[in-house]
Amino acid sequence: MRASLAGALAITAVVLIMLPPSPARADRIDGNWCYRERHMSIDGPTIITPGGTRMTGLYDRHGFQYTVPDGEADAGARVDMIQFDDQTIQVTTTGAGSRRTEIWNRCDLTT
């Protein structure tokens, strides 16, 4: 009986090792993001918006939300971000009866 239990455990271990890994969740939304000529930076609850304003928003490890400040394009609109993977976020801007969704990519702003 012990030998068959040990054999069953060994087979189970081999099967688990051979299974493909589950998709990894993105680490976190923090970092620099670009879409065409626009960019923004997120660091915890702090964002530097595409218009250059440093402000705080609602931060979640894989999401972010803020209201576009006065003086920027789309002022007063709500921006919702959801991270798809380490390199991609979906940014949805809702305001003044319109809704726009864009796919932004992680980028290096030091170059």
Secondary structure, DSSP 8 states (H G I E B T S, - for coil): -HHHHHHHHHHHHHHHHHS-------S-S-EEEEETTEEEEEETTEEE-TTS-EEE-EEETTEEEEE--TTSTTTT-EEEEEEEETTEEEEEEEETTEEEEEEEEE--TT-
